[in-house]
Amino acid sequence: MTGRFDRAQPYALGLFRIVTGLLFACHGAASLFGILGGVHGGGTVPVGAWPGWYAAAIQLGAGVLVLLGLGTRSAAFVASGSMAYAYFSVHQSVSLWPLQNGGEASAMFCWAFLLLVFTGPGAFALDRVFGARAVHGRQEEQHQAKAPVPA
């Protein structure tokens, strides 16, 4: 049974990345464009407002990158940091525990993205497609460099 779970690990991790990135991007889209209910009853965050607009831009951008598996580790690092900032600057001042201060989503996103920083994107990621092309291109260049030069 453990062997089956081990073989499925990259696919489970890929699905985890996709769902986490999608949910994060939805938060950003709601804040920036008012879709999916918007923020605070249907509104948007004013352009350039600190920190809300910048947080929403990070949520949308990093969320989409993580969803696609493109620059996953870097995007997840930025997303994790933004959620740590949100937790400690907004929620933690109210109370220590996330259940009491409304910071459950910030805490969960922070740790979920930090996990992706260390595990990588898993299956179904564009990182793997571009990485495979880069490796194949380097191997072909090395092969051509070793080939004898015709006289």
N, C-alpha and C positions, 0 to 999 in steps of 0.2 A: 504494500500500500504506500509506503514512504517513497518508493521509487517512482510511482505515478505522480505523486505530489511534486517531487523534485523535477521531473520532466515538464510538468505544467507550470513551474515557477515563473519562467520568463513571460508566459502568456497571462498569468494572473497579475504579475507586476505591470505588464502593458495595459491591461484593463483598468487596474488601479490608477495608473498615470492618466489614462484617457478620462475616466470619470472625475478624478480630482481636478484636472485641468479644465474640463467643461464646467464644473460647478464654480470654479474660481473665475473663469471668464464670464459666466453669467452674472456674478456679483458686479464685475466691472461694467458690463454692458448695461445692467439695470441702473447703475449710478450715473453713467455718462449719457445714456440715451433714453432713459425712462422706460425701457422695455421690461417685460416680465414683472410688471408692478412698480418699477422704479424704486426710489428710496423714499422713506418717510411718507408713504401713502401716494406714490405716483410721481414724485418730482425727480429732478436730476440735481447733481452736484454742480454748483456754479463753476464755470471754467476758471482754472487757476487757483481755486480756493485751497488753502493749506489746512490740513493734509488730505482732505477728502478727494479732491480731483486727482491728485497725484497717486493716491492709493488706488483709485478706480482705474487709472491708466495702467498702473502696474498689474492690477488684477486682470484686466482685459488682455494686455500684451503678454504677460508671463503665462496666463492661463491658456491662451491660444498656442503659444510655443510648447508648453508642456503637453497639451492635448495632442498636438501633432508629433511630439517627440523630436523637436528641432531645437538644438541647444538646450536639451533638457536639464542637465546639471546646473548650468549657469542660470537659466530662467527659474529653476526651482530654488536656487540659492537666494536670488533676489526676492522671490515670492515669500520664502520662509522668513527672511529678514523683515520684510514689510509687515508680515503678520505678527512677528515678535514685537516690532515697534508698536503696532496697533494694540496689542495686548497690554504691554507695559505702560504705554502713554495714555490709553483711554480706559481700559477695563480694570487694570490692577489697582488704580487709584481709588476705585469704588470699594473693592474687597479683594482679598487674596484668592479666593476660590472661583474658578470660571463659572460654576453653577450659580454663584451668588452675584457675580458682576456682569453677566451676559457675554462673557468672552469665550464661550465654548467653541464657536466657529473659528475665531482667531487662533486659539490654542491648537485645535485640530489641524487647521490648514498649515500652521507653522511646523508642526511635527511631521505631517504628511509630506510636505515639500522637503523638509530636511532628510527624511528617509530617501526620497528620490535623488537627492544630491549624492548620497552614498551608494545607492543601489544602481543608479543609471535608469534608462528608460524602459527596459524590458523589451518585449516583442512589439511589433507593429509600429516602430518608430522611424521617422525619417532620418534620424541620426544614423541608424544602422544602414539605411540605403546609401546615404552619402559617404559614410565611413567605408562601406564595402567598395564603392567606386574609387575612393581615394587609395585604399589598399591595393586594389587591382591595378590602378594606374601606376603606382610606385613599383609594383612587381613587374609590370610590362617595361617600365623605364630601366629597371635593373637588368632585365633579360636582354634588352636592346644594347645596353652598355657592355654586356659580356659577349655579345655576338662579334665574330671576327669581321674586321673591316675589309670589304672586297678591294683587290688591288687594281 
